[in-house]
Amino acid sequence: MSEKKCTACESCLMPFDKDTGVRESDKYCSLCFKNGKLAYEGTDLKEFQKVCYESMRKNGINPLKARFFTWMIRFAPRWKK
């Protein structure tokens, strides 16, 4: 059985084709994984979502879209319990 190739970050669900940085990992985007480790090492989903939302707003993503993307994070493999 072949392993399915990741096409989105397992932490924030950003599609890899939208990632403008240099990725160091096959599983995570350039924003979530830097210098050989996860940028957000905590385990608090709500806190991570807040950080992501604020970052999206600073980067010009409209509030409604940012809220939706932030809500979707709960379904990422990293946050499933």
C-alpha positions in Angstrom: 0.0 0.0 0.0 1.5 3.4 -1.0 1.7 6.2 1.5 -0.4 9.3 0.7 1.6 12.4 0.0 0.9 15.4 2.2 -0.4 18.4 0.3 -1.1 20.7 3.3 0.5 21.5 6.6 -0.4 19.0 9.4 -0.5 21.8 11.9 -2.4 24.7 10.3 -3.7 23.1 7.1 -2.2 25.7 4.8 -1.9 24.1 1.3 1.8 23.7 0.4 1.2 25.4 -3.0 0.3 28.6 -1.1 3.4 28.5 1.1 5.8 31.2 0.0 8.6 30.3 2.4 11.3 27.6 2.4 9.9 24.3 3.8 12.2 22.2 6.1 9.6 19.4 6.6 7.4 17.2 4.4 4.6 17.5 7.0 4.6 21.2 7.9 4.6 24.6 6.2 7.5 27.1 6.5 5.6 29.1 9.1 4.8 26.1 11.5 8.3 24.4 11.2 11.5 26.5 11.5 15.0 25.7 12.5 14.3 22.0 12.8 11.3 22.3 15.2 7.7 23.4 15.4 7.4 27.2 15.8 4.5 26.7 18.2 5.4 23.9 20.6 2.4 24.2 22.9 -0.6 22.0 22.9 -3.3 24.6 23.3 -5.4 24.6 20.2 -7.3 27.8 21.0 -4.0 29.7 21.6 -2.6 28.4 18.3 -5.7 29.4 16.5 -5.4 32.9 18.0 -1.8 33.2 16.8 -2.7 32.0 13.3 -5.7 34.4 13.1 -3.6 37.4 14.1 -0.9 36.4 11.6 -3.4 36.0 8.8 -5.0 39.5 9.5 -1.5 41.1 9.5 -0.9 39.5 6.1 -4.1 41.1 4.7 -6.5 38.1 4.7 -10.0 39.4 5.2 -11.6 38.7 8.7 -14.2 36.3 7.5 -11.8 34.2 5.5 -9.3 34.3 8.4 -12.0 33.1 10.8 -12.9 30.2 8.5 -9.3 29.1 8.1 -8.7 29.4 11.8 -11.8 27.3 12.6 -10.6 24.6 10.1 -7.3 24.1 12.0 -9.1 21.9 14.6 -9.3 19.2 11.8 -5.5 19.1 11.2 -3.7 15.8 12.1 -1.6 17.6 14.7 -4.7 18.6 16.8 -6.8 15.4 16.6 -7.0 13.7 19.9 
